[in-house]
Amino acid sequence: MSTTEYAVTGMSCGHCESAIRAEVSQIPGVTDIDVSAATGRLAVTAARPIDETAVIDAVDEAGYQATRS
């Protein structure tokens, strides 16, 4: 298992978290997503390393910006 953390800007509520979770969960291989509007953090766990760009693009698709922390 591999866990990667990202800093996400623009989140302010549970709806924001849900939108990000929905997009990131579509990435093949993702097994767990921990996202918090309170801390601005996203942790993505996968069975194998996931392309960082895929996660950043998924967060962008949800309407937010992410950078690897």
N, C-alpha and C positions, 0 to 999 in steps of 0.2 A: 504494500500500500504506500501511496505517496500523497502527502498533504502539502498544498501550496497556499500561501496567504496573500491577500490583496488588500489594498486600501481603496475604498469606494467613496466617491464624493457625490453629493446630491441626495442621499437617502435621508428621510425624515420620519418614516413610520413603518408599521407592519405591512402596509400595501407595497411599499418600496421593496421590502425584504422578499415578499411573495413574488413580485415581478422578476427580481433577479434570480430567485430560486427556480422559477419556471423556465427561464431561458438557459441557465447553466445546467439544469438537469437534462437538457436535450443533448448535451455533449456525450458521445459514446465513452463508456468507461467510468464515468463519474458515479461514485457509490455513496457519497455523503456531502452535504452542503451546509455550512454553518455561516449565516449572514446576520449581522447586527447593525441596525440603523443607529443605535446608541453609541457604538464604538467606531462605526464606519469601516468595519472589517468583514472580509469574506474569506472563508477557508474552504478549499475544495479538496476532497479526498477522492482518489481514484485507484483502481487496481493497478494501473500503470501510469507513468508520467503523462500528463495532458499538456498539449501545446498551449503555452501561455497566451498566444494570440487568440486562440479559440475562446478562452475564458474572457479575455478583455473584449472581444467582439460580442459575446453573449451579453455581457453587462451593458455594453453600448446599445445593443438591440433593446434592452429593457429601459433605456433612457438615462443611464448613469455612466460615470467614468470610473475606470479601475486602473490601478497601477500595482505592479508586483511589490510587496513589502519585504 
